[in-house]
Amino acid sequence: QVQLVESGGGLVQPGGSLRLSCAASGSIFSISTMGWYRQAPGNQRELVADITSDGRRDFADSVKGRFTISRDNTKNTVYLEMNNLKPEDTAVYYCYLHLPPYYSVRDHWGQGTQVTVSS
């Protein structure tokens, strides 16, 4: 069973930085797409960034140039580095893992970590 454990959320002032981490259990990390979604109150969950097993990255337009995503397959961990944070980045951030098509259950989610950007 896949488990995802997030860490690194918190309260930060506008313009500040945070780094989120997500550690995955199991032996499927290296073949998975990893990523981060976020959900603010009253909004739908939206993709923030993801990184494929071969390192291709995708970002939401709202975070391009400010956020970076990376992965360490030796530690089964994906990171989201968030810089120049804005109040509109405030949300619960969820780590997700997406497996290849030959798996019956492809999508797995972490429990979420709160990021609050406020002065």
N, C-alpha and C positions, 0 to 999 in steps of 0.2 A: 504494500500500500504506500502510495506517495504521500509524504507530508512536507509541507512548506512552512518554514518558520521565519517570520519577518522581524526586523529590528531596525532601529535608527530614527524612528519618527520623533516628533516633539514640537515644541514651540520655538519659533525663530522670528526675528524681526525682518521686515521687508528689506531686500537686498542681501540677506544672509544666505547661508548654505547649509545643506544637510546631505547626508549619505544614508540611503536605505540599503539594507542587505536582506537577502532571502536565501536561506540554506535549505536544500532539498535532500530528503532521504532517498535511499534506493540507488540502483545502478543505472538508471535511465537518464540521468542528467545530461550527459554528453550528447545524446541524440535528440534532445528536446529543444524546442523554441521556448525561451524564457522571456518574461516581460512583466510590465507593471501597468495596471489599470488604476483609475481613481474614481471616487464618487463623492461629490459634494451634496449636501442636503438639498433635496428637491430636484436633483439632476440625475441623469442616467449615468451608469458606469461608462467610462471612456478610456480608450487606449492612451497611455502616456508614451510608452516606448517598448520595443521588444528587440530581441537579438536571437538569430537563428543558430542552429548547431554549427554552421560554418562561418558565423561571425557577421552576417548581414544585419544591419540595424535599421529600424524604422522609428520615427518620432512623430508625435502630434505636432501640428504647425505651431500650436501655442507654446511649446517648450523647446523648439529648435533653437540651437545656439546657447541655451541655458542649461539643459540637462544632457547628461551622457549616461550610457548604459554599457556595462561590461560584464564579463563572466569569467569565472575561474573554475575550469572543469576539474582541477585537482582538489578543489574544496567544495564542489557541488554548490557553488554560490553565485548568485547574480547580484549586481550592484546597480543602484541608481544614484548618480551624483547630481544633486540639484543645486544650481547656483543662481544668484540674482533672483531669489524667490520673491513672488508677488502675492498679495492677499488672495488673488483669484486661484492660486495654487493650493489653497486650503481645501483639504479633502481627506477621506480615508483612502490610503493607497494599498492596493492588493497585488501581491505577487501571483503570477500564474505560470503554469508549466503546460506546454502543449506537445503531446506525443504524436509520433508518425501515424499514418492511417491504419496500420495493421494492429493497433491497439484498440480494444473495444471501448475503453474509457480514455478519451484523449485529453480532456481538460481537467486540471487540478488547480485549486485556489488556496492561498494562504488566508489567515484569519483577519488580516488587515492591520494597518498601523496608521495612527492619526498624525497628520501634518497640519500644523496651524501656523499661518504667517500673519503676524499682527504686531503692531507697535504698542 
